[in-house]
Amino acid sequence: MMRAVWLREFGGPEVLVPGEAPDPAPGDGEVLIDVAHANLTFVETQFRATGLGPFSAALPMIPGNGVGGTVTAVGPGVDAELLGRRVISSTGGSGGYAERAAVPAAGLHPVPDGLALDTATALLADGRTARLLLETAAPARGSRVLILAAAGGVGTLLVQLAAHAGLHVVAAAGGPAKLALAAELGAAETLDYRQPGWTTRTAPVDLVLDGVGGALGRTAATLLRPGGHLLSYGLASGSWTDLPPDEIAARRLTVLTLRPTPDAVRAATAHVLAEAAADRLRPVIGRRFPLAQAADAHRAIESRATLGKTLLDVHPENAMSRAQKRN
């Protein structure tokens, strides 16, 4: 048996209950990962609360869509050379909040030598999203880009990638600590969107990258110059940014959609891992919780008080491969 966190009903963070679960066994084409860290996303808190979102699984279930750890067993048809490798992987929406997870070998992302496993795990979902957003929007060098929720998991990475690409980053976040972090990461301007009239404190922008939606996303869109681009990728507010078609036409706006192919997702993940290994990209891990405190981790994310990424430390001592331990 292994330690795990169970979701038996949808509701508040308290429905995440620590317990035991049978050890998973890798099936055809799968590997078993001894989990060091579980990657948490805001989408997972929404799923826990409502059962809605991109995940689907019958209750009871072990939630969690991303893990980092070491391959300890391989199923039929899988190369034994993977044993002992440090990897990160999505789980398909379930099984991540546990000591061990069985996942398809084809979905593994090897962690570059010299890159800490917690850093790699923090990049799993947010890093590829940030990279894909900039690839999709393809702003010209020197463009003014407004990043909403710039101190969050995706936002902190977007600020860095956009600044390194020669973009003028206008970072919007709530509160002095979050604005200071965005400035440290390379934002040219910072805006506190909790302050009345916050949009009057900057010039028009060419692109809005919106992970919040709702009224805040709608307000941010007023900063777009005629012919500007809006790319919404999240609804932390509970709803997408909704611009009336007549306004889009009158202002000659382009509303973009993030629809990457599996190959694009894999390439984006490899890119951000390589950038982090080369010290050109740094995920901000703002909070960490042990596995048994998954409920507290969800509370922290929902409070909007966290900076950057929140991780579950499951077996942090397993961050090194077997070969590294022998050395």
Secondary structure, DSSP 8 states (H G I E B T S, - for coil): -EEEEEE-S-SSGGGEEEEEE------TTEEEEEEEEEE--HHHHHHHHHS-SS----SSB-B-SEEEEEEEEE-TTS-GGGTT-EEEEE-SSBS-SBSEEEEEGGG-EE--TT--HHHHHHHTTHHHHHHHHHHHH---TT-EEEEETTTBHHHHHHHHHHHHTT-EEEEEESSHHHHHHHHHTT-SEEEETTSTTGGGGS--EEEEEESS-HHHHHHHHTTEEEEEEEEE---TTSS-----HHHHHHTT-EEE-----HHHHHHHHHHHHHHHHTTS----EEEEEEGGGHHHHHHHHHTT---BEEEEESSGGG-S-HHHHH-
